Amino acid sequence: MTGVSFVVPVYNKAPYLPAVLNAIFTQEGDFTREIIIVDDGSTDGSPAVIDRTCAGRTDTRAIHQNNQGQVAATNVGVQAATYPWIKFVDADDVLAPYATRILLDAAVSIGAKIAVGATTSYEFGKPITFGPLNAVAAAPYRRDLFREVMKNSPSNLSGTLIDRALYWEVGGGDPRLRYVIDTALMMRASRNRPVAGVRAVVAAGPSTAPNRMSANQARMLREHNRAMLYLLAENPDLSWRDRRLLLERAFGRAWKWQRRRRGASIWSRWFWLYTLAKIGPPALVERHLESTLEAFTDAIQ
């Protein structure tokens, strides 16, 4: 029998916590478990909800700290974990009953230290139902997660199960990225390693919610590009193909943001930098990558 530590960083999510925690408490599967909830300086009723909901549970630990951001809160939770596997849960995401079980099965089946399932959305205030598990959707397959993340950065980690030792082997949550943990972590953890995937939906997040990281798109996109910058600088052995993809996606984010939100034209430097990223040699383009961070700065709140 193996063990799973559920890590739940929380910042001002009081209305969502009862459903989120209940879904964790009722996870199916023959594995030992612990739940570690890190209240990251919430100013609403979250601390009271956490303490009330977890009262009397010997498998649950609540940590209350001053606000340090999602990355730091997640690292604190993983540092407190004692079991071999970490199951991340955002504080407004609800796990499917079978989520952890099928991710564990997928990881063991493929011999992977990271497993990722599909996610969906729900409307707050309405019943959240996942329906019966489809055996075909639950079947494990090998994912090229490294390139998937470079193409389309994930918005959270609630669909992810990761080996605790691997989490620290790749540096944990990057403290240089205060708000966005998923892009850097999943790229580092999946590069040159097998990744198990399941097509089944394992978690649902609210379509709209206060204090959700993805609500501040400019900040999120800048953090994603910063993660790309660090990956490129710290991995000089990246293949030409991967460097090309990384640069094209990073410059594309900057250009599309400026076009859609700032009315930039094809005569702007953002378009020409994006064009250069698509057709120029990576060695020429990558020296300009840091400049893409400027595309989002004036919209950061």
CORSULUR-V160965 format. One record per pair of residues at least 6 apart in sequence whose C-alpha atoms are under 7 Angstrom apart, sorted by the first residue. I is the first residue (numbers start at 0). J is the second residue. D is the distance in whole Angstrom. If there is no record, write none. Layout:
i=I j=J d=D
i=I j=J d=D
This chain:
i=0 j=29 d=7
i=0 j=30 d=6
i=1 j=30 d=5
i=1 j=31 d=6
i=2 j=30 d=5
i=2 j=31 d=4
i=2 j=32 d=5
i=2 j=82 d=5
i=2 j=83 d=6
i=2 j=84 d=6
i=3 j=30 d=7
i=3 j=31 d=6
i=3 j=32 d=5
i=3 j=33 d=7
i=3 j=82 d=5
i=3 j=83 d=6
i=3 j=84 d=5
i=3 j=85 d=6
i=3 j=86 d=7
i=4 j=32 d=6
i=4 j=33 d=5
i=4 j=34 d=6
i=4 j=80 d=6
i=4 j=81 d=7
i=4 j=82 d=6
i=4 j=84 d=6
i=4 j=85 d=5
i=4 j=86 d=6
i=5 j=33 d=6
i=5 j=34 d=5
i=5 j=35 d=6
i=5 j=85 d=6
i=5 j=86 d=5
i=5 j=87 d=6
i=5 j=88 d=7
i=6 j=34 d=6
i=6 j=35 d=5
i=6 j=36 d=6
i=6 j=76 d=6
i=6 j=77 d=7
i=6 j=85 d=7
i=6 j=86 d=6
i=6 j=87 d=5
i=6 j=88 d=6
i=7 j=35 d=6
i=7 j=36 d=5
i=7 j=37 d=6
i=7 j=87 d=6
i=7 j=88 d=5
i=7 j=89 d=6
i=7 j=90 d=6
i=8 j=36 d=6
i=8 j=37 d=5
i=8 j=38 d=6
i=8 j=39 d=7
i=8 j=69 d=7
i=8 j=72 d=6
i=8 j=73 d=6
i=8 j=89 d=6
i=8 j=90 d=6
i=9 j=37 d=6
i=9 j=38 d=5
i=9 j=39 d=6
i=9 j=90 d=5
i=10 j=38 d=6
i=10 j=39 d=5
i=10 j=40 d=7
i=10 j=41 d=5
i=11 j=41 d=5
i=11 j=42 d=6
i=11 j=43 d=5
i=11 j=45 d=6
i=12 j=45 d=6
i=12 j=90 d=6
i=12 j=91 d=7
i=13 j=43 d=7
i=13 j=44 d=5
i=13 j=45 d=4
i=13 j=48 d=6
i=15 j=91 d=5
i=16 j=90 d=6
i=16 j=91 d=7
i=18 j=93 d=7
i=19 j=90 d=7
i=19 j=91 d=6
i=19 j=92 d=6
i=19 j=93 d=5
i=22 j=93 d=6
i=22 j=94 d=6
i=22 j=96 d=7
i=23 j=94 d=7
i=25 j=96 d=7
i=26 j=96 d=5
i=26 j=97 d=6
i=26 j=99 d=7
i=27 j=96 d=6
i=27 j=97 d=5
i=27 j=100 d=6
i=28 j=100 d=5
i=32 j=58 d=7
i=33 j=58 d=5
i=33 j=59 d=6
i=34 j=58 d=6
i=34 j=59 d=5
i=34 j=60 d=6
i=35 j=59 d=6
i=35 j=60 d=5
i=35 j=61 d=6
i=35 j=76 d=6
i=36 j=60 d=6
i=36 j=61 d=5
i=36 j=62 d=6
i=36 j=76 d=7
i=37 j=61 d=6
i=37 j=62 d=5
i=37 j=63 d=6
i=37 j=72 d=6
i=37 j=76 d=6
i=38 j=46 d=7
i=38 j=62 d=6
i=38 j=63 d=5
i=38 j=64 d=6
i=39 j=63 d=6
i=39 j=64 d=5
i=39 j=65 d=6
i=39 j=66 d=5
i=39 j=67 d=6
i=39 j=68 d=7
i=39 j=72 d=6
i=40 j=63 d=7
i=40 j=64 d=5
i=40 j=65 d=4
i=40 j=66 d=4
i=53 j=59 d=6
i=68 j=177 d=5
i=68 j=178 d=6
i=69 j=177 d=6
i=69 j=178 d=5
i=69 j=179 d=7
i=70 j=172 d=5
i=70 j=173 d=7
i=70 j=174 d=6
i=70 j=176 d=7
i=70 j=177 d=5
i=70 j=178 d=6
i=70 j=179 d=7
i=70 j=180 d=5
i=71 j=174 d=7
i=74 j=171 d=7
i=74 j=172 d=6
i=83 j=162 d=6
i=83 j=163 d=5
i=84 j=160 d=7
i=84 j=161 d=6
i=84 j=162 d=5
i=84 j=163 d=5
i=85 j=160 d=6
i=85 j=161 d=5
i=85 j=162 d=6
i=85 j=163 d=6
i=86 j=159 d=6
i=86 j=160 d=5
i=86 j=161 d=7
i=87 j=156 d=6
i=87 j=157 d=5
i=87 j=159 d=6
i=87 j=160 d=7
i=88 j=156 d=7
i=88 j=157 d=5
i=89 j=157 d=6
i=91 j=204 d=6
i=91 j=205 d=7
i=92 j=157 d=7
i=92 j=202 d=6
i=92 j=203 d=5
i=92 j=204 d=4
i=92 j=205 d=7
i=93 j=202 d=5
i=93 j=203 d=5
i=93 j=204 d=6
i=94 j=201 d=6
i=94 j=202 d=4
i=94 j=203 d=6
i=95 j=129 d=6
i=95 j=201 d=5
i=95 j=202 d=5
i=98 j=201 d=5
i=101 j=137 d=7
i=102 j=114 d=6
i=102 j=115 d=7
i=102 j=160 d=7
i=105 j=114 d=7
i=105 j=139 d=5
i=105 j=195 d=6
i=105 j=196 d=7
i=106 j=112 d=6
i=106 j=113 d=6
i=106 j=114 d=6
i=106 j=195 d=5
i=109 j=195 d=6
i=111 j=193 d=5
i=111 j=194 d=5
i=111 j=195 d=6
i=112 j=161 d=6
i=112 j=162 d=5
i=112 j=194 d=7
i=113 j=160 d=6
i=113 j=161 d=4
i=113 j=162 d=6
i=113 j=194 d=5
i=113 j=195 d=6
i=114 j=159 d=6
i=114 j=160 d=5
i=114 j=161 d=7
i=114 j=194 d=6
i=114 j=195 d=4
i=114 j=196 d=6
i=115 j=158 d=5
i=115 j=159 d=5
i=115 j=160 d=6
i=115 j=195 d=6
i=115 j=196 d=5
i=115 j=197 d=7
i=116 j=158 d=5
i=116 j=159 d=7
i=116 j=196 d=6
i=116 j=197 d=5
i=116 j=198 d=6
i=116 j=199 d=6
i=116 j=200 d=6
i=116 j=201 d=6
i=117 j=158 d=6
i=117 j=198 d=6
i=117 j=199 d=6
i=117 j=200 d=4
i=117 j=201 d=6
i=118 j=158 d=6
i=118 j=200 d=5
i=118 j=201 d=6
i=118 j=202 d=5
i=118 j=203 d=6
i=119 j=200 d=7
i=119 j=202 d=6
i=119 j=203 d=5
i=119 j=204 d=6
i=120 j=203 d=5
i=120 j=204 d=5
i=120 j=205 d=5
i=120 j=206 d=5
i=121 j=127 d=7
i=121 j=203 d=6
i=121 j=204 d=6
i=121 j=205 d=5
i=121 j=206 d=6
i=122 j=205 d=6
i=122 j=206 d=6
i=123 j=205 d=6
i=136 j=197 d=6
i=136 j=198 d=5
i=136 j=199 d=5
i=137 j=197 d=5
i=137 j=198 d=6
i=137 j=199 d=5
i=138 j=197 d=6
i=139 j=195 d=6
i=139 j=196 d=5
i=139 j=197 d=5
i=140 j=195 d=6
i=140 j=196 d=5
i=140 j=197 d=6
i=141 j=193 d=7
i=141 j=194 d=6
i=141 j=195 d=5
i=141 j=196 d=6
i=142 j=194 d=5
i=142 j=195 d=6
i=142 j=196 d=6
i=144 j=189 d=6
i=144 j=194 d=7
i=145 j=186 d=5
i=145 j=189 d=5
i=145 j=190 d=5
i=148 j=182 d=7
i=148 j=186 d=6
i=149 j=245 d=6
i=150 j=248 d=6
i=152 j=182 d=6
i=153 j=181 d=6
i=153 j=182 d=6
i=154 j=181 d=7
i=154 j=213 d=7
i=155 j=181 d=6
i=156 j=181 d=6
i=157 j=202 d=6
i=158 j=201 d=6
i=158 j=202 d=6
i=165 j=188 d=7
i=169 j=187 d=6
i=169 j=188 d=6
i=171 j=184 d=7
i=172 j=180 d=6
i=172 j=184 d=6
i=173 j=180 d=7
i=176 j=222 d=6
i=178 j=212 d=7
i=179 j=219 d=7
i=179 j=222 d=6
i=182 j=223 d=6
i=182 j=226 d=7
i=183 j=226 d=5
i=212 j=219 d=7
i=213 j=219 d=6
i=217 j=295 d=5
i=217 j=298 d=6
i=217 j=299 d=6
i=218 j=299 d=6
i=221 j=292 d=6
i=221 j=295 d=6
i=224 j=249 d=6
i=224 j=292 d=7
i=227 j=245 d=7
i=228 j=288 d=7
i=228 j=289 d=7
i=242 j=281 d=6
i=243 j=281 d=6
i=246 j=276 d=6
i=246 j=285 d=7
i=247 j=273 d=7
i=247 j=276 d=5
i=247 j=277 d=6
i=250 j=272 d=7
i=250 j=273 d=5
i=250 j=276 d=7
i=250 j=291 d=6
i=251 j=273 d=6
i=253 j=269 d=7
i=253 j=291 d=6
i=253 j=294 d=5
i=254 j=269 d=5
i=254 j=270 d=6
i=254 j=273 d=6
i=257 j=263 d=5
i=257 j=294 d=7
i=258 j=264 d=6
i=275 j=284 d=7
i=276 j=284 d=6
